[in-house]
């Protein structure tokens, strides 16, 4: 198994890691492994441009227009 050393972590970050690990009954090292695994193996999010480009072209722009209402008294 490979090893990874992470240096220059703030005390607050280490404290948060240890607290999260304790809540899950894990060691800080195991919690660190799980966080890395989740971050690196998570499905990649599509960019907003990709999502918008995949939307079907329906309707006219006017179908989506909104009339401005003046609520000043």
mmCIF file of the C-alpha atoms, coordinates in Angstrom:
data_MODEL
# 
_entry.id   MODEL 
# 
loop_
_atom_site.group_PDB 
_atom_site.id 
_atom_site.type_symbol 
_atom_site.label_atom_id 
_atom_site.label_alt_id 
_atom_site.label_comp_id 
_atom_site.label_asym_id 
_atom_site.label_entity_id 
_atom_site.label_seq_id 
_atom_site.pdbx_PDB_ins_code 
_atom_site.Cartn_x 
_atom_site.Cartn_y 
_atom_site.Cartn_z 
_atom_site.occupancy 
_atom_site.B_iso_or_equiv 
_atom_site.pdbx_formal_charge 
_atom_site.auth_seq_id 
_atom_site.auth_comp_id 
_atom_site.auth_asym_id 
_atom_site.auth_atom_id 
_atom_site.pdbx_PDB_model_num 
ATOM 1  C CA . UNK A 1 1  ? 0.000   0.000  0.000   1.00 0.00 ? 1  UNK A CA 1 
ATOM 2  C CA . UNK A 1 2  ? 1.152   3.509  -0.766  1.00 0.00 ? 2  UNK A CA 1 
ATOM 3  C CA . UNK A 1 3  ? 1.493   6.194  1.868   1.00 0.00 ? 3  UNK A CA 1 
ATOM 4  C CA . UNK A 1 4  ? 0.661   9.870  1.679   1.00 0.00 ? 4  UNK A CA 1 
ATOM 5  C CA . UNK A 1 5  ? 1.927   12.564 4.016   1.00 0.00 ? 5  UNK A CA 1 
ATOM 6  C CA . UNK A 1 6  ? 0.025   15.833 4.130   1.00 0.00 ? 6  UNK A CA 1 
ATOM 7  C CA . UNK A 1 7  ? 1.911   18.770 5.618   1.00 0.00 ? 7  UNK A CA 1 
ATOM 8  C CA . UNK A 1 8  ? 1.044   22.310 6.637   1.00 0.00 ? 8  UNK A CA 1 
ATOM 9  C CA . UNK A 1 9  ? -2.552  21.693 7.706   1.00 0.00 ? 9  UNK A CA 1 
ATOM 10 C CA . UNK A 1 10 ? -4.146  24.232 9.993   1.00 0.00 ? 10 UNK A CA 1 
ATOM 11 C CA . UNK A 1 11 ? -4.953  23.140 13.524  1.00 0.00 ? 11 UNK A CA 1 
ATOM 12 C CA . UNK A 1 12 ? -8.633  23.896 12.855  1.00 0.00 ? 12 UNK A CA 1 
ATOM 13 C CA . UNK A 1 13 ? -8.682  21.529 9.873   1.00 0.00 ? 13 UNK A CA 1 
ATOM 14 C CA . UNK A 1 14 ? -7.033  18.725 11.822  1.00 0.00 ? 14 UNK A CA 1 
ATOM 15 C CA . UNK A 1 15 ? -9.448  19.274 14.718  1.00 0.00 ? 15 UNK A CA 1 
ATOM 16 C CA . UNK A 1 16 ? -12.443 19.139 12.349  1.00 0.00 ? 16 UNK A CA 1 
ATOM 17 C CA . UNK A 1 17 ? -11.117 15.922 10.779  1.00 0.00 ? 17 UNK A CA 1 
ATOM 18 C CA . UNK A 1 18 ? -10.678 14.297 14.170  1.00 0.00 ? 18 UNK A CA 1 
ATOM 19 C CA . UNK A 1 19 ? -14.149 15.367 15.309  1.00 0.00 ? 19 UNK A CA 1 
ATOM 20 C CA . UNK A 1 20 ? -15.761 14.034 12.138  1.00 0.00 ? 20 UNK A CA 1 
ATOM 21 C CA . UNK A 1 21 ? -13.832 10.785 12.493  1.00 0.00 ? 21 UNK A CA 1 
ATOM 22 C CA . UNK A 1 22 ? -14.927 10.389 16.115  1.00 0.00 ? 22 UNK A CA 1 
ATOM 23 C CA . UNK A 1 23 ? -18.582 10.880 15.151  1.00 0.00 ? 23 UNK A CA 1 
ATOM 24 C CA . UNK A 1 24 ? -18.224 7.996  12.703  1.00 0.00 ? 24 UNK A CA 1 
ATOM 25 C CA . UNK A 1 25 ? -16.189 5.795  15.048  1.00 0.00 ? 25 UNK A CA 1 
ATOM 26 C CA . UNK A 1 26 ? -13.150 5.939  12.769  1.00 0.00 ? 26 UNK A CA 1 
ATOM 27 C CA . UNK A 1 27 ? -9.565  6.953  13.181  1.00 0.00 ? 27 UNK A CA 1 
ATOM 28 C CA . UNK A 1 28 ? -8.518  10.275 11.690  1.00 0.00 ? 28 UNK A CA 1 
ATOM 29 C CA . UNK A 1 29 ? -6.436  8.321  9.182   1.00 0.00 ? 29 UNK A CA 1 
ATOM 30 C CA . UNK A 1 30 ? -9.426  6.210  8.086   1.00 0.00 ? 30 UNK A CA 1 
ATOM 31 C CA . UNK A 1 31 ? -11.598 9.321  7.836   1.00 0.00 ? 31 UNK A CA 1 
ATOM 32 C CA . UNK A 1 32 ? -8.931  10.949 5.667   1.00 0.00 ? 32 UNK A CA 1 
ATOM 33 C CA . UNK A 1 33 ? -8.919  7.893  3.368   1.00 0.00 ? 33 UNK A CA 1 
ATOM 34 C CA . UNK A 1 34 ? -12.710 7.948  3.082   1.00 0.00 ? 34 UNK A CA 1 
ATOM 35 C CA . UNK A 1 35 ? -12.770 11.673 2.279   1.00 0.00 ? 35 UNK A CA 1 
ATOM 36 C CA . UNK A 1 36 ? -10.143 11.240 -0.432  1.00 0.00 ? 36 UNK A CA 1 
ATOM 37 C CA . UNK A 1 37 ? -11.940 8.230  -1.905  1.00 0.00 ? 37 UNK A CA 1 
ATOM 38 C CA . UNK A 1 38 ? -15.292 10.059 -1.996  1.00 0.00 ? 38 UNK A CA 1 
ATOM 39 C CA . UNK A 1 39 ? -13.772 13.176 -3.547  1.00 0.00 ? 39 UNK A CA 1 
ATOM 40 C CA . UNK A 1 40 ? -11.830 11.350 -6.240  1.00 0.00 ? 40 UNK A CA 1 
ATOM 41 C CA . UNK A 1 41 ? -14.353 8.663  -7.156  1.00 0.00 ? 41 UNK A CA 1 
ATOM 42 C CA . UNK A 1 42 ? -17.447 10.854 -7.164  1.00 0.00 ? 42 UNK A CA 1 
ATOM 43 C CA . UNK A 1 43 ? -19.178 11.302 -10.505 1.00 0.00 ? 43 UNK A CA 1 
ATOM 44 C CA . UNK A 1 44 ? -18.002 14.417 -12.267 1.00 0.00 ? 44 UNK A CA 1 
ATOM 45 C CA . UNK A 1 45 ? -20.478 17.267 -12.390 1.00 0.00 ? 45 UNK A CA 1 
ATOM 46 C CA . UNK A 1 46 ? -21.467 18.604 -15.760 1.00 0.00 ? 46 UNK A CA 1 
ATOM 47 C CA . UNK A 1 47 ? -20.734 22.245 -16.443 1.00 0.00 ? 47 UNK A CA 1 
ATOM 48 C CA . UNK A 1 48 ? -23.612 24.691 -16.680 1.00 0.00 ? 48 UNK A CA 1 
ATOM 49 C CA . UNK A 1 49 ? -22.756 25.237 -20.354 1.00 0.00 ? 49 UNK A CA 1 
ATOM 50 C CA . UNK A 1 50 ? -23.110 21.478 -21.034 1.00 0.00 ? 50 UNK A CA 1 
ATOM 51 C CA . UNK A 1 51 ? -26.435 21.318 -19.201 1.00 0.00 ? 51 UNK A CA 1 
ATOM 52 C CA . UNK A 1 52 ? -27.799 24.324 -21.077 1.00 0.00 ? 52 UNK A CA 1 
ATOM 53 C CA . UNK A 1 53 ? -26.546 23.011 -24.431 1.00 0.00 ? 53 UNK A CA 1 
ATOM 54 C CA . UNK A 1 54 ? -28.312 19.690 -23.835 1.00 0.00 ? 54 UNK A CA 1 
ATOM 55 C CA . UNK A 1 55 ? -31.714 21.318 -23.279 1.00 0.00 ? 55 UNK A CA 1 
ATOM 56 C CA . UNK A 1 56 ? -34.142 20.932 -26.159 1.00 0.00 ? 56 UNK A CA 1 
ATOM 57 C CA . UNK A 1 57 ? -34.952 24.009 -28.195 1.00 0.00 ? 57 UNK A CA 1 
ATOM 58 C CA . UNK A 1 58 ? -38.652 24.501 -27.440 1.00 0.00 ? 58 UNK A CA 1 
ATOM 59 C CA . UNK A 1 59 ? -40.889 27.536 -27.676 1.00 0.00 ? 59 UNK A CA 1 
ATOM 60 C CA . UNK A 1 60 ? -40.067 31.089 -28.541 1.00 0.00 ? 60 UNK A CA 1 
ATOM 61 C CA . UNK A 1 61 ? -38.221 33.575 -26.378 1.00 0.00 ? 61 UNK A CA 1 
ATOM 62 C CA . UNK A 1 62 ? -41.462 35.497 -25.938 1.00 0.00 ? 62 UNK A CA 1 
ATOM 63 C CA . UNK A 1 63 ? -43.027 32.409 -24.303 1.00 0.00 ? 63 UNK A CA 1 
ATOM 64 C CA . UNK A 1 64 ? -40.655 32.923 -21.391 1.00 0.00 ? 64 UNK A CA 1 
ATOM 65 C CA . UNK A 1 65 ? -40.818 36.698 -21.056 1.00 0.00 ? 65 UNK A CA 1 
ATOM 66 C CA . UNK A 1 66 ? -42.075 38.256 -17.873 1.00 0.00 ? 66 UNK A CA 1 
ATOM 67 C CA . UNK A 1 67 ? -43.960 41.509 -17.687 1.00 0.00 ? 67 UNK A CA 1 
ATOM 68 C CA . UNK A 1 68 ? -42.512 44.022 -15.289 1.00 0.00 ? 68 UNK A CA 1 
ATOM 69 C CA . UNK A 1 69 ? -44.971 45.129 -12.630 1.00 0.00 ? 69 UNK A CA 1 
ATOM 70 C CA . UNK A 1 70 ? -44.572 48.452 -10.903 1.00 0.00 ? 70 UNK A CA 1 
ATOM 71 C CA . UNK A 1 71 ? -45.487 48.071 -7.229  1.00 0.00 ? 71 UNK A CA 1 
ATOM 72 C CA . UNK A 1 72 ? -44.712 51.640 -6.255  1.00 0.00 ? 72 UNK A CA 1 
ATOM 73 C CA . UNK A 1 73 ? -47.611 53.316 -4.594  1.00 0.00 ? 73 UNK A CA 1 
# 
